[in-house]
Each structure stands twice: as C-alpha cells, then as structure tokens.
C-alpha cells in the first residue's frame, strides 16, 4: 500500500475511533491511551498525526462534527421549495432519523459544547463555527420566505434561527433521559405550532 494512503487511513482511523469514544464516554474521560487501545495503534502513530489531544479534538470538531451538522441541517436549507415546509421537514425528519443509540447519547456537537465549550477559546471558536454556519443557513431560508411571502416580515430571522437551534439541541439532550420518543413527538407538535405563528 502506498505510504501516503496508509498514513491517511491511519489518521482517519484515529479520527473515527476518537469520535466514537468521545461520543460514548465524553471527551475528558477519553485518554490518548484509550484511543490507542481502540485503534490498536502505537502512541507514535498518534503523535505523528496529532500534536496532542487538543489538536485531535479540534480535528474531530472540524472534520466530523461540522460535516455531520452541515450535511443534515445546513445544506438542505439551501434547497428549493417553500421555506417553512423546508424548516419543518428538516427538523422533524432529522429527529425521526436517529437510531436508538443516537437518541441515548444525544447530539455529539451539543455534548462537546456542554463538556468543553467553556474551557478554551480554540474549542469555543471551532464549535461556534458550526453553530454560526447553521444559523446563517436558517437566516437565509427565513429571509427567502419573507421575500416569497410565506414568512412574516416582522419577525427577526436571527432570533428565530437561534430559537430553532436551541429548541432542537435542547430536545436532543432531554431525550437522553427517556426510554421512548414521546418527548420528541411533543417537540415536533410544538415545532408545527411555532412555524404556524411565523407564517405570513
């Protein structure tokens, strides 16, 4: 195997296993040793790709978390169709698409925010980029809705965007407390009511 390809595969293995361990056990309790055990790699292999655990965390945030949020919650907002229907569909369909495992462990991005969001500026900035990108996409679709006449012109798009993100992330966290989806169903009902309130 080509050395460059082998090196990239090793890096991806570390990123994938780290993401899984951080998600299941938390960032703080996951040591480099635990990551090496999960990957069957040496510490030398780890430090060849990442200067330290902080560098790894930033890579996981930028390459795993941001991609995950972008593909599921950001990119679809730039699609065509009725703005409010897009919002309703994206938030409700995404909730219904989660596996039991994902429901039990919550949102990986939100877990990171809660665990290390107040620790270092580098972590804050990396996590903030994800939220700001999502917020911008929501503002875009809401403003488009205003222009097309489906969204009330008197609402503040930024405020609605923050509310939608906060409510979604909140219910992802709350679902970890329950062994059924009733709270998700109640969220979807509330979302429908909220969307009706901002419709023109």
N, C-alpha and C positions, 0 to 999 in steps of 0.2 A: 504494500500500500504506500502511496505517495506520502512523504513525511509531512507535508503541509496539510494534506487532507486528514491524516491521522491526528495531527495536532488540533485541528478544528473540531474533529469528532470528540476528542478528549475534553476540549473546552465546553462543547455542547452537553456532554455527559455531566460535567460538574454543574453547569447551569441548571439542567433539568432536575438532577437529584437534589440540588440545593433548594430549588423552588419547592419541590415536594416536601422536603424536610422542614423548611421554613413554614410552609402552609399547615402541615400537620402538627408540628411541635413548637412553632414560634421561632423567631429569629435569634433571640437572646440565648435560648437554651440549646440551639444547634451549633455545636463547635465544629471547627475545621476537621478535627479527628472523626467526628460522626459522619461528616460528609465524605471523608476519605474511606471510611469503612463501607459506606453505602455504595461508593463508586468502585471499590477495590483498587484505588489508585494510591500512589505514594504522596507524601506531603510535597515532595519535589515537583511532582506533576501539577499539584495545586498552585504552588508559588511560581511555577513557570508561566501560568496564565493569569494569576491574580496576585497583586502585591500583598493583600491582606483580606480579612473578612469584609471590611468596609467596601473595598473595591468590588468584591463579589456581590455584595448587597446592591450596590449601585447598578451593576450589570444585570442582576435579576430584575430590579425595578424597571430599568430602561428597555431591556430586551424581552422580558417575559410578561411583566405586569402591563406595561404600556401597550404592547402588541395585543394582549388579551382584551383590554378595555377598548382599544381603537377598533378592532375587528368587530366586536359585538355591540358597542354602544356609541361609537363615533362615526365610523364610515357610513352606516345605514342612514344617519341623519342627513346626509347629503344626497340621498336618493330622491327620485321624483315621486309625486303624489301629494295628497292632502297632508298638510303639516301636522295637524292634530292626530290624524289617523296613524301617521308615522310614529309620533311620540307614544301613543297608546300601545301600538303594536310592539315597538322596540322594548319598552319597559315590561310589558306583560309577558311577551313571548320569551324574553330573556329569563325571567323568573321561572317560567314553566320548563325551560330547557335544562335547568340544573339537575345534576344527579343527586341522589341521597347523600353521597359523600360530600359534594359541594355545598349542599344545604347544611350539613352538620358542621362544616368547617368555616362557613361564611365566605365573604369576599376577600380574596388574597390582598388586594390593594388596601382595603379598609383595615384589614388585620395589621398590615405594615404601618399604616398611618397611626393606628391606636398604640402599637408597640414601640415604634421608634420615631414617629413623626416629630416628637419634641426633643429629640436627642442631639441631632447635628444639622447644621444648615444644609449640608450636602444632601442628606436624606430628605429634608423638607423640600428643597428645590426639585429634586427628582420626582418626588411624589406629587408635588404641586403642578408640575408639568402635565402629568396625567389628568388631573382634575381640570386644569385650565383648558386643555385641548378638548375635553368633553364639554365643558361649559361653553366654549366658543362655538362648537357644533350645535349645541342646543339653542344658543342665541341666534345662530344663522337660520335654523329651521323656524324658530318663532318669528323672527323678523320677516322671513319669507311668507309665513302665514298672515302676518299683518298686511303685507303688500297685496296678497291674493284675496284678502277679505275673510279668511277663516278664523283668524285670531284677533281678539280685541286690541285695538290700537292704544288703549290707555294703560295696558299692563307694562311693567318693566321686564323686558326679556331676560336681563341678567338675574333679577330676583327670582323669576320663575325657574330659570336654569339651576340656580343654587338650590332652590327648594326641591326640584325634581331629583337632583343628585343626592341630596341629603336624605330624602324620604326613601329612595331606593337603597342606599347604603345602610340606612337605619334598619330597614326590614330584613336585609340580608343578615345583619348582626342578630336581630331578635329571633330569627328562625332557628338559630343555633340552640335556643332554649327549649324548643318544642320537638315532639316526635311526629308531627303531622303538618300539613300545609295550610291549615285554617288561617293562620296569620297572613300568609301570602295571598290567600283568596280575599281577605279583608283589605289588604293593601291594594289589590287590583280594583276592588269596588271603589275604594277611596280615590284612586287614580282617575277612574272614569268620571267620578263626580267633580274632581278638580278640573279635569280637562273641559268638562261642560261649562264650568264657571269662567274659563278664559276664552271660550269660543265666542266668535262675533255673532 
